[in-house]
Amino acid sequence: MSSEERRVFGTRVANLRKQKGMTQGELAAAIGRTASWLSQVERGIQPVNRLDVMRLLADGLGVPLQVVTPDAPPPAEAEPTPQPETNDLDQARLVLSGHPALDVLLSPRQDFRPDTLDDLRSSVSKIWELTHGDHFAELSAAISILVPRLERASRTASAKYSPELHALLARTYQALAASFVRQNEADAAWVAADRAIREAELSGEPLGVFAGIYRLCHAFVRLNHLDQAEHAAETAVNALQHHVETNEPTAQHLSVLGSLHLMLALVHARSGERAAARHQIEAARSVAQQLGEDRNDFNLEFGPTNVEIQAVSTAVDLGDAGEALDIAKGLSTAGLSSERQARLLMDLGRAHAQRRQYADALDSLLRAEELAPEMIHTHVASRAVVRDLVLVAGRGASDELRALAERTDSLG
């Protein structure tokens, strides 16, 4: 956007907002941004280059996209109608409903069998494999058996075994929270993350509490509760940073601290706060340099490589597609999970779409789909960019693009 285009766009948004009788704070809250960001947009200071952000503003104002930006490509036939999100986690949602061991409350006992510990440990590891692989249907079925077993075991075990059982429960609920976020079930993710925090505290593992807060922040971001996400992450960073500075930190301390810095970068990027987002990326880079390797403590996959993956995502969120593509050059993700590799490719697809490199955008999304099909089929960001590609292509959309749109329910 040129300065004149920014001014015209901002004036149009301000006039529409006033016609709707909304304050800047009300519109900002409706779209999950800050009032300061919206003020800068309306004054022509903050550019809005991305179609999805323009659509977000239009939805918040309750008007068609073309009213906010007349130059937006018209829909091929009609505006896409919202589709229900694909969700394979219905069984997992039921697990979070109610209390898992009411009979134990009525008849307290200690009948846990220690010989089942190995099987429980193996089952929790399997849950995380399914989570990283986005195998949600299989995960949901496994969770419906595992969580009641762990909840009952943690209540019927002696003091010798209960800390580890609480730690296993914390890891399981963290996996559930991560999965619910990816399936756009943020309310369930909030519940799962909260339970993970409680179980980690009962286990006597403080860093597990911080990892649970990281999962909670992701739920807040998906709910567009950016103020809650910022508060939770910033409080955790401050406490952990003080501990790291006054004690000899372990690799786990650094992994969790760096991940929380990346969380704050995400929050600031979603709020359009460039300087704050980049400051947090640099803070995470500093921690990663101190760590010196890619690790997977608490299944956070933090390290130098993951920082750059998040830097790509942050740049895309800020509309800086060229910067995102530059960061990604030469970045090797071979040692990371298929989910992380697919996430990078998805963000590269978003970046290419912003630069109107539509063939490259489609190629990136198809490569991501090969690695993590369920993620690409259900993730809000991937579906949004596929919709935009179809809108731009119109009737000239290739068979390959239309097939991907069908698989992601993005045709409308």
C-alpha positions, 0 to 999 in steps of 0.5 A: 500500500502506498501512503495515499492508499493507506489513508483512503483505506483507513478513512473508509474503515473509520467511516464504516465503524462510525456508521455501525456505532462502534468504538475503536475498542469494540471493533478491535475486540471483535477482530482480536486486535488492539485498539492502538493497531486499529487507530494506526490503520484508520490514520493511514499509518499501519498498512493492511496488505493481506486479504485475510486481514481485510476480510477480518475487518469486513467481518468485524464491521458486518459488511462484504469484503468489497465494501472495505476494499473495492479492489478485492477479487470478486467471488467466482460465483458467490461468497463462500459459505462457512463450512463446519470444521472437520473434527475427529476429536469428539471422543476426546471432548467427552473425556473432558466432560465431567469428573473422571473418577467419581466412584473413587471419590465416594470410595477412596482406596489405594489399589494401583498396580505398579506393574502397569506403569511401563504401559502407561508411559508407552501410551503417553509417548504414543499420544504425542506421536499421534499429536505430532502426526496430526492423526486426530481420529486415532488420537481421540480413540486412544485418549478415551481409554488412556485419560480415565486410566491415568486419572484413576491411577493418580487417585489410587496410587501411593505417594511413591507413584503419584508424582509420576502419574500426575506428570504423565497426566500433564503430558497427556493433557498438553497433547490434547490441548495442542490437538484441540488448537489445531482442530480449531476447538479452542474452548476444549484446548483451554480446558485441557491446558488448564488441567495440564497446568494443575497436574504438572503442579501436583507432580512437583514439576514446575517447568511442566506448569510453564509448558502448560501455560504455553499450551493455554496461550495457544488456546487464547490466541485461537479464541482471539483473546490476545490480551489474555495470551499476552498476560499469561505468556508475559507473566511466565516469561518474567518469572522464568527469566528471573530464575534463569538469571539467578540460577544455573539454567538447564537445557529444559529451562532454556527450551521452555523460556525460548518457547514462551518468547516465541509465543509472545512473538505470535501474540504481538504479530497477530496484534500487528505490533511489528517492533514488539514481535521482532523483539521477542523473536530476537529474544528467542534467538538469543536463548536458542543460541545459548541452548545450541541445539534443537531439542524437544523438551515438553514436546515444544521442539525448541531450538535454533531451527524452530526459532527461524520457522517461527520467524517465518510465520511471524513475518507472514502474519505481519504481511512481510512476505519477502522477509519470510521467504528470505529467512526460509532460504537454506533452512533445514527442517529434516530433524524436526517432526513432520508437523513442524516441517509442514507448518513451515511449508504452509507459511511459505504458501501464505508468503507466496500468496501475499506476493501473488506467486500463486503457482509457488503458493500451491506447490508449497501447500501440496508439499505440506499436505504430503507431510501432514494432510490432516493439518492442511485440511483443517488448519484455519490458515491453510484453508484461508490461503486456499480460498484466496487462491481459488478466488483469485483464479476464479474459473481459471483455477487449475484442477490441482487447486480445485482438488486441494480446495475440495479436500480442505472444504475451501470451495464454499 
